[in-house]
Amino acid sequence: MTADENRPRRAPASFPMMEDPSPSKPQAAKPRQPESFSVEVVPTPDHEDPFLSEAIADDRVPVAVPKPRKRFSFAKLAAGAFGAVLSLAVWLWIDQLVRDLFNRADWLGYTAIALVCLGVLGLLGIVLRETIGIARLNAVQKIKRETAEAATQASPQPARKAVAHLASLSASRPETAKGRATLTATEGEVVDGADLIRLAERELMGPLDRIAAAAVLSSAKRVSVVTAVSPRAIVDLAYVLYEAARLIRTIADLYGGRPGSLGMLRLMRDVLAHLAVTGSIAVGDSLVQQVLGHGLASRLSARLGEGVINGLMTARIGIAAMDLCRPMEFKALKRPGIGEFLTKLAPEFRSGKSAKE
């Protein structure tokens, strides 16, 4: 046995390693023990949230509207110049005529002067009437803007002022007497502006809306019957234009507009522009498919079906006239739709629809 074998065995042990003191060697970061954190969630109030604010919900975000540039118009200059020359020519012709009549006999000259004075007086009356008619239309549009602005404010003062103007406008209509009495009785009870505007719409505009809808339906029925039995297309066109002008004037008178001749032309232009903007200037394919899809064509003749279509077009004109002539926007009350008049113009549509269902 050798000396190495007689030497006792050493048990294994662990020895710590000496760390390098040089600063260039990065030291290992001490691992962080896992911890729990409590996060306090504070929700944003609705009135501070830009996506839920009333300004966006009510479409009251201020938008910069570009101002139309005023351009010099040669057409207006030429029309004004030729109009002035034509007026001078007429007055010179009248002056020469009066002189010639005086040369023939004095009583003829004085008669001509009296007739000229009557003509000038009548012309001034026409101008005054047209001015008052346009002022009425502007007053209706002003009240519409006042009610729309007052409905967005919490203070009842603007709403009370707008309702007073609206009651004054509709004072000549006996149908609104009960509504005006109700508004007078509840004058101090309603403190919210929007509620007061809705109450005024239900009490004052409700009876007038029913009369306007009845007038639209009656006009549409007349157009349907006349265009269904008339032998010429020119007769259809002439009667549709006449009935549309009559309907627009009736609705304007009902809501307090009462336009004159120039105001009527302006109102008809606005109605056509409204139809063009809303896409209702002609009966679209969807309406034709709606009518034909429920079996109306199989029950009616071609001429009667054409009459129904013309009646629906007249109803569209009437609805557009209600939108423009009504001194309040449709908020609390439902705006009449073309479907309501369709079921009354063609009962077969309602029966076909119910049978299909």
C-alpha positions as CSV (number, residue, x, y, z in Angstrom):
1,M,0.0,0.0,0.0
2,T,1.4,3.3,-1.0
3,A,1.6,6.5,1.0
4,D,-1.1,8.2,-1.1
5,E,-3.5,5.4,-0.4
6,N,-2.9,5.8,3.4
7,R,-3.6,9.5,3.2
8,P,-7.2,10.3,4.5
9,R,-9.6,11.5,1.8
10,R,-10.8,15.2,2.0
11,A,-14.5,15.8,1.9
12,P,-15.7,18.1,-0.9
13,A,-16.3,21.7,0.1
14,S,-17.3,25.0,-1.6
15,F,-15.1,28.0,-1.7
16,P,-16.2,31.6,-2.5
17,M,-14.7,33.2,-5.6
18,M,-13.1,36.6,-5.2
19,E,-14.9,39.3,-7.2
20,D,-13.0,41.5,-9.6
21,P,-12.8,45.0,-8.0
22,S,-12.3,46.7,-11.4
23,P,-15.1,49.2,-12.2
24,S,-15.2,48.2,-15.8
25,K,-17.0,44.9,-15.0
26,P,-20.8,45.5,-14.8
27,Q,-22.4,44.3,-11.7
28,A,-25.4,42.1,-12.0
29,A,-28.7,43.8,-10.9
30,K,-30.4,42.3,-7.9
31,P,-33.6,40.7,-9.0
32,R,-36.8,42.5,-7.8
33,Q,-39.3,40.6,-5.9
34,P,-42.8,40.6,-7.6
35,E,-45.3,43.1,-6.1
36,S,-48.9,44.1,-6.7
37,F,-50.0,47.6,-7.4
38,S,-53.5,49.1,-7.2
39,V,-54.4,51.5,-10.0
40,E,-57.3,53.9,-9.3
41,V,-59.4,54.4,-12.5
42,V,-61.1,57.8,-12.6
43,P,-63.7,58.0,-15.5
44,T,-63.9,61.1,-17.6
45,P,-67.2,63.1,-17.0
46,D,-69.5,63.1,-20.0
47,H,-69.5,66.9,-20.3
48,E,-65.7,66.8,-20.6
49,D,-65.5,63.8,-23.0
50,P,-65.1,65.2,-26.6
51,F,-66.8,62.2,-28.1
52,L,-69.8,62.3,-25.8
53,S,-70.3,66.1,-25.4
54,E,-73.6,67.6,-26.3
55,A,-71.9,69.9,-28.8
56,I,-71.1,66.9,-31.0
57,A,-74.4,65.2,-30.3
58,D,-76.4,68.2,-31.3
59,D,-74.2,69.1,-34.3
60,R,-73.4,72.4,-32.6
61,V,-69.6,72.3,-33.3
62,P,-68.7,75.7,-34.7
63,V,-67.6,75.3,-38.3
64,A,-65.9,78.1,-40.2
65,V,-68.3,78.9,-43.1
66,P,-66.5,80.5,-46.1
67,K,-68.0,83.8,-47.0
68,P,-69.2,84.1,-50.6
69,R,-67.1,86.5,-52.6
70,K,-68.9,89.4,-54.1
71,R,-68.1,89.5,-57.8
72,F,-69.0,92.1,-60.3
73,S,-71.7,90.9,-62.6
74,F,-71.9,92.3,-66.1
75,A,-75.3,90.7,-66.6
76,K,-76.7,92.6,-63.7
77,L,-75.1,95.8,-65.0
78,A,-76.6,95.3,-68.5
79,A,-80.1,94.4,-67.1
80,G,-80.1,97.5,-64.8
81,A,-79.0,99.8,-67.7
82,F,-81.5,98.5,-70.2
83,G,-84.3,98.5,-67.5
84,A,-83.5,102.2,-66.8
85,V,-83.6,103.0,-70.5
86,L,-86.9,101.1,-71.0
87,S,-88.4,103.0,-68.0
88,L,-87.3,106.4,-69.5
89,A,-88.8,105.4,-72.8
90,V,-92.1,104.5,-71.3
91,W,-92.3,107.8,-69.3
92,L,-91.4,109.8,-72.4
93,W,-94.1,107.9,-74.4
94,I,-96.7,108.7,-71.6
95,D,-95.6,112.4,-71.5
96,Q,-95.9,112.7,-75.3
97,L,-99.3,111.0,-75.2
98,V,-100.6,113.4,-72.5
99,R,-99.3,116.4,-74.5
100,D,-101.0,115.1,-77.6
101,L,-104.3,114.6,-75.7
102,F,-104.1,118.2,-74.3
103,N,-103.6,119.5,-77.9
104,R,-106.8,117.7,-78.9
105,A,-108.9,118.6,-75.9
106,D,-108.3,119.6,-72.3
107,W,-110.6,117.0,-70.8
108,L,-108.7,114.3,-72.7
109,G,-105.4,115.5,-71.2
110,Y,-106.9,115.7,-67.6
111,T,-108.4,112.2,-68.1
112,A,-105.0,110.9,-69.1
113,I,-103.3,112.5,-66.1
114,A,-105.9,110.9,-63.8
115,L,-105.4,107.5,-65.4
116,V,-101.6,107.9,-65.0
117,C,-102.0,108.8,-61.4
118,L,-104.2,105.7,-60.8
119,G,-101.7,103.5,-62.5
120,V,-98.9,104.9,-60.4
121,L,-101.0,104.4,-57.3
122,G,-101.7,100.8,-58.3
123,L,-98.0,100.2,-59.0
124,L,-97.1,101.5,-55.5
125,G,-99.8,99.2,-54.0
126,I,-98.3,96.2,-55.8
127,V,-94.8,97.1,-54.6
128,L,-96.1,97.5,-51.0
129,R,-98.0,94.2,-51.2
130,E,-95.0,92.3,-52.5
131,T,-92.7,93.9,-49.9
132,I,-95.1,92.9,-47.1
133,G,-95.3,89.4,-48.5
134,I,-91.6,89.0,-48.6
135,A,-91.4,90.4,-45.1
136,R,-93.8,87.8,-43.9
137,L,-91.7,85.0,-45.4
138,N,-88.6,86.5,-43.7
139,A,-90.4,86.7,-40.4
140,V,-91.3,83.0,-40.6
141,Q,-87.7,82.0,-41.3
142,K,-86.6,84.3,-38.4
143,I,-88.9,82.6,-36.0
144,K,-87.7,79.2,-37.2
145,R,-84.1,80.2,-36.4
146,E,-85.1,81.6,-33.0
147,T,-86.9,78.4,-32.0
148,A,-84.0,76.2,-33.2
149,E,-81.5,78.3,-31.2
150,A,-83.8,78.5,-28.1
151,A,-84.2,74.7,-28.0
152,T,-80.4,74.3,-27.5
153,Q,-80.3,76.6,-24.5
154,A,-81.2,75.8,-20.9
155,S,-82.4,79.2,-20.1
156,P,-86.2,79.7,-20.6
157,Q,-85.9,83.3,-21.6
158,P,-85.0,82.8,-25.3
159,A,-87.6,80.1,-25.6
160,R,-90.4,82.3,-24.1
161,K,-89.5,85.0,-26.5
162,A,-89.6,82.7,-29.5
163,V,-92.9,81.1,-28.3
164,A,-94.4,84.6,-28.0
165,H,-93.4,85.4,-31.6
166,L,-94.8,82.1,-32.7
167,A,-98.1,82.7,-30.9
168,S,-98.3,86.2,-32.4
169,L,-97.8,84.7,-35.9
170,S,-100.5,82.0,-35.5
171,A,-103.0,84.3,-33.7
172,S,-105.1,84.7,-36.8
173,R,-105.7,80.9,-37.0
174,P,-108.6,79.8,-34.9
175,E,-107.2,76.2,-34.8
176,T,-104.4,77.4,-32.5
177,A,-106.7,79.1,-29.9
178,K,-106.7,76.1,-27.6
179,G,-102.9,75.8,-27.9
180,R,-102.3,79.4,-27.2
181,A,-104.5,79.2,-24.1
182,T,-102.6,76.2,-22.9
183,L,-99.3,78.0,-23.3
184,T,-100.6,81.0,-21.4
185,A,-101.8,78.8,-18.6
186,T,-98.5,77.0,-18.3
187,E,-96.3,80.1,-18.8
188,G,-94.5,80.0,-15.5
189,E,-94.5,76.2,-15.0
190,V,-92.1,75.2,-17.7
191,V,-88.5,76.2,-16.8
192,D,-86.6,74.3,-19.5
193,G,-86.3,76.0,-22.9
194,A,-86.3,72.8,-24.9
195,D,-89.4,71.5,-23.1
196,L,-91.2,74.8,-23.8
197,I,-90.3,74.6,-27.5
198,R,-91.6,71.1,-27.7
199,L,-94.8,72.0,-25.9
200,A,-95.3,75.0,-28.3
201,E,-94.8,72.7,-31.3
202,R,-97.4,70.2,-30.1
203,E,-99.9,72.8,-29.1
204,L,-99.5,75.3,-32.0
205,M,-98.1,73.3,-34.9
206,G,-100.1,70.1,-34.3
207,P,-103.5,71.4,-35.6
208,L,-101.8,73.2,-38.5
209,D,-99.8,70.1,-39.5
210,R,-103.0,68.1,-39.7
211,I,-104.7,70.7,-42.0
212,A,-101.5,70.9,-44.1
213,A,-101.4,67.1,-44.5
214,A,-105.1,67.0,-45.5
215,A,-104.4,69.7,-48.1
216,V,-101.5,67.8,-49.5
217,L,-103.5,64.6,-49.7
218,S,-106.4,66.4,-51.4
219,S,-104.1,68.0,-53.9
220,A,-102.4,64.7,-54.7
221,K,-105.7,63.0,-55.2
222,R,-106.9,65.7,-57.7
223,V,-103.6,65.4,-59.6
224,S,-104.0,61.6,-59.7
225,V,-107.5,61.7,-61.1
226,V,-106.9,64.5,-63.6
227,T,-103.6,63.0,-65.0
228,A,-105.2,59.5,-65.2
229,V,-108.1,60.7,-67.4
230,S,-106.5,63.6,-69.4
231,P,-105.7,62.7,-73.0
232,R,-102.6,64.9,-73.5
233,A,-99.3,65.1,-71.7
234,I,-99.3,68.9,-71.9
235,V,-102.6,68.9,-70.0
236,D,-100.9,66.8,-67.3
237,L,-98.0,69.1,-67.0
238,A,-100.0,72.3,-66.9
239,Y,-102.4,70.9,-64.2
240,V,-99.5,69.6,-62.1
241,L,-97.8,73.0,-62.2
242,Y,-101.1,74.7,-61.3
243,E,-101.9,72.4,-58.5
244,A,-98.3,72.6,-57.1
245,A,-98.4,76.4,-57.1
246,R,-101.8,76.3,-55.4
247,L,-100.6,73.8,-52.8
248,I,-97.5,75.9,-51.9
249,R,-99.6,79.0,-51.5
250,T,-102.1,77.2,-49.3
251,I,-99.4,75.8,-47.0
252,A,-97.7,79.2,-46.8
253,D,-101.0,80.9,-45.9
254,L,-101.7,78.2,-43.3
255,Y,-98.4,78.8,-41.5
256,G,-98.6,82.6,-41.6
257,G,-96.5,83.4,-44.7
258,R,-99.1,84.7,-47.1
259,P,-96.6,85.6,-49.9
260,G,-97.3,87.9,-52.9
261,S,-96.6,87.2,-56.5
262,L,-92.8,87.8,-56.2
263,G,-92.7,86.0,-52.9
264,M,-94.6,83.1,-54.4
265,L,-91.9,82.8,-57.2
266,R,-89.2,82.9,-54.5
267,L,-91.0,80.3,-52.5
268,M,-91.4,78.0,-55.5
269,R,-87.7,78.4,-56.3
270,D,-86.9,77.5,-52.7
271,V,-89.2,74.4,-52.8
272,L,-87.5,73.2,-56.0
273,A,-84.1,73.8,-54.5
274,H,-85.1,71.8,-51.4
275,L,-86.3,68.9,-53.5
276,A,-83.1,69.0,-55.4
277,V,-81.0,69.0,-52.3
278,T,-83.0,66.2,-50.6
279,G,-82.9,64.1,-53.8
280,S,-86.7,64.2,-54.3
281,I,-87.0,66.2,-57.5
282,A,-88.2,63.2,-59.4
283,V,-89.7,59.9,-58.4
284,G,-86.7,57.6,-58.0
285,D,-86.3,54.0,-59.0
286,S,-86.8,52.9,-55.3
287,L,-90.3,54.4,-55.3
288,V,-91.2,52.8,-58.6
289,Q,-89.9,49.4,-57.4
290,Q,-91.8,49.9,-54.1
291,V,-95.0,50.5,-56.0
292,L,-94.6,47.8,-58.6
293,G,-93.1,45.3,-56.1
294,H,-96.3,45.1,-54.1
295,G,-98.4,44.2,-57.1
296,L,-99.9,47.6,-57.8
297,A,-99.2,47.4,-61.5
298,S,-101.1,44.2,-61.8
299,R,-104.2,45.8,-60.2
300,L,-104.1,49.2,-61.9
301,S,-104.1,50.3,-65.5
302,A,-101.1,52.1,-67.0
303,R,-102.8,55.5,-66.9
304,L,-104.1,55.1,-63.4
305,G,-100.6,54.0,-62.2
306,E,-99.2,57.1,-63.9
307,G,-101.7,59.2,-62.1
308,V,-100.7,57.7,-58.7
309,I,-97.0,58.5,-59.5
310,N,-97.9,62.1,-60.3
311,G,-99.9,62.3,-57.1
312,L,-96.9,61.1,-55.1
313,M,-94.8,63.7,-56.8
314,T,-97.3,66.4,-55.8
315,A,-97.2,65.0,-52.2
316,R,-93.4,65.3,-52.2
317,I,-93.8,69.0,-53.2
318,G,-96.3,69.5,-50.4
319,I,-93.9,67.9,-47.8
320,A,-91.1,70.1,-49.0
321,A,-93.4,73.2,-48.8
322,M,-94.2,72.2,-45.2
323,D,-90.5,72.0,-44.4
324,L,-89.9,75.5,-45.7
325,C,-93.1,77.3,-44.6
326,R,-93.4,75.8,-41.2
327,P,-92.1,78.2,-38.5
328,M,-90.6,75.4,-36.5
329,E,-88.5,72.3,-37.4
330,F,-90.0,68.9,-36.9
331,K,-88.8,67.8,-33.4
332,A,-91.6,66.8,-31.1
333,L,-94.0,65.9,-33.9
334,K,-93.4,63.3,-36.7
335,R,-92.7,64.7,-40.1
336,P,-95.2,63.3,-42.7
337,G,-93.7,60.8,-45.1
338,I,-94.5,59.8,-48.6
339,G,-95.6,56.3,-47.5
340,E,-98.6,57.8,-45.6
341,F,-99.9,59.4,-48.8
342,L,-99.1,56.3,-50.9
343,T,-101.5,54.1,-48.8
344,K,-104.3,56.7,-49.2
345,L,-103.8,57.3,-52.9
346,A,-103.7,53.6,-53.8
347,P,-105.7,51.4,-51.4
348,E,-104.5,48.4,-53.5
349,F,-101.0,49.1,-52.2
350,R,-102.2,48.6,-48.6
351,S,-104.3,45.5,-49.4
352,G,-101.4,44.0,-51.5
353,K,-99.0,44.7,-48.7
354,S,-101.2,43.1,-46.0
355,A,-101.8,40.1,-48.2
356,K,-98.1,39.7,-48.8
357,E,-97.4,39.9,-45.1
